[in-house]
Amino acid sequence: MILEQNKILAAFSCDSSVVIKPLGCGNINVTYLVETKPEPFVLQRISGSVFPDPVAVMDNFEVICTHFQSIESTLRSGFIMSKPVYTKDERLFFKDSSGHYWRAQRYVNTAAVSRLNSIVQAKSVGRTLARFHLLFQKLHLGNIKDPLPGFHHLHRYLKEYDQIESKLQIKTDETALFCKNSIEIYREQALTIEHARANNTLTIQPIHGDPKVDNFIFSEVGEAVGLLDLDTVGAGIIYHDLGDCLRSACSTSQESDGTNVQPGFNLQLCRGILEGYFACEATNHSEIQPDYIYDGLFAICFELAVRFYTDHLQGNVYFRVEEDGRNADRALNQFRLCQDIARQESDIRQLVEFIYRKKDLTPVYGK
């Protein structure tokens, strides 16, 4: 293992004396911080069990960063992203003897924020997501490959669950029963976005794909200033991005919290994020259909719950866990959050409509 590690480090022009530390708590890739001079960088092993084409993921990242650099500097001023760190022979990755792909990128220092603590902070998150959509709205989708075929296609995840559920003798413990019943109760409601996609009533555009709180870059004072984890950037539906941001940022608990907590959806944080998003003067406000914002929020929360539970039934092959049962707990918490979002549906829809129609929002980003 040490010999293999030295080979990986050598590929990125480092010797064995550098300090390497685990970084973050992601569910997919294995990530380390390499503390080297003149500046540290992030070393990451791409999950081959999740991404069918790891090379495409790394190629996409290069295309995304090149596009960002091509944008007028005044437009991208203040928006922070990472960028690739190349191997000593100018490649995007090193492939080890086990066939794993390792890539490196510039380390971006970000304040540790796992939960929003103010409306001001929530507005900065909404503004940052709006700026991302603005900056990448002209990214040519033909220049990037689909990193995760079928990503955010709920019918696909439900089909996978149905096939597994029909074959397995699922335990009838309290968690299993709650998850199974939740899928049946909310299945049709969660498919609203899918039906709209099938009817070609939604615009397909570049989206981040995974804008949860953990993937925002925060300044020292806790203001959102950029986005990390661009592996899921691709063609998608903007309501999935807005929904995932709201799901993650407005939940009163985290995905990894135990089952003794009761997740809730915070309307005040929701208001802050949406005000920040729509106060971004350059946001293509006219193309947003406000009714779909709630639908996207509910769909993405339900989708993640189904994926966690299905992965638990499959033996944890997608989301990394330290012990069996963690993905079932994650699913339980997401279904509980779905329950609270459904309870507040009328209030959330009214709030979205009110913010969308407001005429006196102060722009927080120039033309």
QUIPENOR-V464791 format. One record per residue. N is the residue number from 1. RES is the residue in three letters. BURIAL is b if it has 9 or more other C-alpha atoms within 8 Angstrom, else e. Layout:
BEGIN
n=<N:N>
res=<RES:RES>
burial=<BURIAL:BURIAL>
END
This chain:
BEGIN
n=<1:2:3:4:5:6:7:8:9:10:11:12:13:14:15:16:17:18:19:20:21:22:23:24:25:26:27:28:29:30:31:32:33:34:35:36:37:38:39:40:41:42:43:44:45:46:47:48:49:50:51:52:53:54:55:56:57:58:59:60:61:62:63:64:65:66:67:68:69:70:71:72:73:74:75:76:77:78:79:80:81:82:83:84:85:86:87:88:89:90:91:92:93:94:95:96:97:98:99:100:101:102:103:104:105:106:107:108:109:110:111:112:113:114:115:116:117:118:119:120:121:122:123:124:125:126:127:128:129:130:131:132:133:134:135:136:137:138:139:140:141:142:143:144:145:146:147:148:149:150:151:152:153:154:155:156:157:158:159:160:161:162:163:164:165:166:167:168:169:170:171:172:173:174:175:176:177:178:179:180:181:182:183:184:185:186:187:188:189:190:191:192:193:194:195:196:197:198:199:200:201:202:203:204:205:206:207:208:209:210:211:212:213:214:215:216:217:218:219:220:221:222:223:224:225:226:227:228:229:230:231:232:233:234:235:236:237:238:239:240:241:242:243:244:245:246:247:248:249:250:251:252:253:254:255:256:257:258:259:260:261:262:263:264:265:266:267:268:269:270:271:272:273:274:275:276:277:278:279:280:281:282:283:284:285:286:287:288:289:290:291:292:293:294:295:296:297:298:299:300:301:302:303:304:305:306:307:308:309:310:311:312:313:314:315:316:317:318:319:320:321:322:323:324:325:326:327:328:329:330:331:332:333:334:335:336:337:338:339:340:341:342:343:344:345:346:347:348:349:350:351:352:353:354:355:356:357:358:359:360:361:362:363:364:365:366:367>
res=<MET:ILE:LEU:GLU:GLN:ASN:LYS:ILE:LEU:ALA:ALA:PHE:SER:CYS:ASP:SER:SER:VAL:VAL:ILE:LYS:PRO:LEU:GLY:CYS:GLY:ASN:ILE:ASN:VAL:THR:TYR:LEU:VAL:GLU:THR:LYS:PRO:GLU:PRO:PHE:VAL:LEU:GLN:ARG:ILE:SER:GLY:SER:VAL:PHE:PRO:ASP:PRO:VAL:ALA:VAL:MET:ASP:ASN:PHE:GLU:VAL:ILE:CYS:THR:HIS:PHE:GLN:SER:ILE:GLU:SER:THR:LEU:ARG:SER:GLY:PHE:ILE:MET:SER:LYS:PRO:VAL:TYR:THR:LYS:ASP:GLU:ARG:LEU:PHE:PHE:LYS:ASP:SER:SER:GLY:HIS:TYR:TRP:ARG:ALA:GLN:ARG:TYR:VAL:ASN:THR:ALA:ALA:VAL:SER:ARG:LEU:ASN:SER:ILE:VAL:GLN:ALA:LYS:SER:VAL:GLY:ARG:THR:LEU:ALA:ARG:PHE:HIS:LEU:LEU:PHE:GLN:LYS:LEU:HIS:LEU:GLY:ASN:ILE:LYS:ASP:PRO:LEU:PRO:GLY:PHE:HIS:HIS:LEU:HIS:ARG:TYR:LEU:LYS:GLU:TYR:ASP:GLN:ILE:GLU:SER:LYS:LEU:GLN:ILE:LYS:THR:ASP:GLU:THR:ALA:LEU:PHE:CYS:LYS:ASN:SER:ILE:GLU:ILE:TYR:ARG:GLU:GLN:ALA:LEU:THR:ILE:GLU:HIS:ALA:ARG:ALA:ASN:ASN:THR:LEU:THR:ILE:GLN:PRO:ILE:HIS:GLY:ASP:PRO:LYS:VAL:ASP:ASN:PHE:ILE:PHE:SER:GLU:VAL:GLY:GLU:ALA:VAL:GLY:LEU:LEU:ASP:LEU:ASP:THR:VAL:GLY:ALA:GLY:ILE:ILE:TYR:HIS:ASP:LEU:GLY:ASP:CYS:LEU:ARG:SER:ALA:CYS:SER:THR:SER:GLN:GLU:SER:ASP:GLY:THR:ASN:VAL:GLN:PRO:GLY:PHE:ASN:LEU:GLN:LEU:CYS:ARG:GLY:ILE:LEU:GLU:GLY:TYR:PHE:ALA:CYS:GLU:ALA:THR:ASN:HIS:SER:GLU:ILE:GLN:PRO:ASP:TYR:ILE:TYR:ASP:GLY:LEU:PHE:ALA:ILE:CYS:PHE:GLU:LEU:ALA:VAL:ARG:PHE:TYR:THR:ASP:HIS:LEU:GLN:GLY:ASN:VAL:TYR:PHE:ARG:VAL:GLU:GLU:ASP:GLY:ARG:ASN:ALA:ASP:ARG:ALA:LEU:ASN:GLN:PHE:ARG:LEU:CYS:GLN:ASP:ILE:ALA:ARG:GLN:GLU:SER:ASP:ILE:ARG:GLN:LEU:VAL:GLU:PHE:ILE:TYR:ARG:LYS:LYS:ASP:LEU:THR:PRO:VAL:TYR:GLY:LYS>
burial=<e:e:e:b:e:b:e:b:b:b:b:b:e:b:e:e:e:b:e:e:e:e:e:e:e:e:e:b:b:b:b:b:b:b:b:b:e:e:e:b:b:b:b:b:b:b:b:b:e:e:b:e:e:b:e:b:b:b:b:b:b:b:b:b:b:e:b:b:e:e:b:e:e:e:e:b:e:e:b:e:e:b:b:b:b:b:b:e:e:e:e:b:b:b:b:b:e:e:e:b:b:b:b:b:b:b:b:e:e:e:b:e:b:e:e:b:e:e:b:e:b:b:b:b:b:b:b:b:b:b:b:b:b:b:b:b:e:e:e:e:b:e:e:b:b:e:b:b:e:e:e:e:e:b:e:e:b:b:e:b:b:e:e:b:b:e:e:e:e:e:e:e:e:e:b:b:b:b:b:e:e:b:b:e:e:b:b:e:e:b:b:b:b:b:e:b:b:e:e:e:e:e:e:e:b:b:b:b:b:b:b:b:b:e:b:b:b:b:b:e:e:b:b:b:b:b:b:b:e:e:b:b:b:b:b:b:b:b:b:b:b:b:b:b:b:b:b:b:b:b:b:e:b:b:e:e:b:e:e:e:e:b:b:b:b:b:e:e:b:b:b:b:b:b:b:b:b:b:b:b:b:b:b:e:e:e:e:e:e:b:b:b:b:b:b:b:b:b:b:b:b:b:b:b:b:b:b:b:b:b:b:b:e:e:e:b:e:e:b:e:b:e:e:b:e:b:b:b:b:b:b:b:b:b:b:b:b:b:e:b:b:e:e:e:b:e:e:b:b:e:b:b:b:e:b:e:e:e:e:e:e:e:e:b:b:e:e>
END
